């Protein structure tokens, strides 16, 4: 029975954990940007202009896709942790 630690699996799991955290932080920037654009448009009284809602919707769509990518990295991290202790 091999009891030596699987360092390559641990390193890969650590990479996926860091990638998951970085992707989640990057995704939150899209959400803050969408809120900032909408608030700025309200202050300037241009919220009804056609490009503003489209830009906000695009930013929120990007945020959703970044969160999905972060969940994929988190799932890969969990697989690495499971393989480490299995």
Rosetta blueprint (number, residue, H / E / L):
1 X L
2 X L
3 X L
4 X L
5 X L
6 X L
7 X H
8 X H
9 X H
10 X H
11 X H
12 X H
13 X H
14 X H
15 X H
16 X H
17 X H
18 X H
19 X H
20 X H
21 X H
22 X H
23 X H
24 X H
25 X H
26 X H
27 X H
28 X H
29 X H
30 X H
31 X H
32 X H
33 X H
34 X H
35 X H
36 X H
37 X H
38 X H
39 X H
40 X H
41 X H
42 X H
43 X H
44 X L
45 X L
46 X L
47 X L
48 X L
49 X L
50 X H
51 X H
52 X H
53 X H
54 X H
55 X H
56 X H
57 X H
58 X H
59 X H
60 X H
61 X H
62 X H
63 X H
64 X H
65 X H
66 X H
67 X H
68 X H
69 X H
70 X H
71 X H
72 X H
73 X H
74 X H
75 X H
76 X H
77 X H
78 X H
79 X H
80 X H
81 X H
82 X H
83 X H
84 X H
85 X H
86 X L
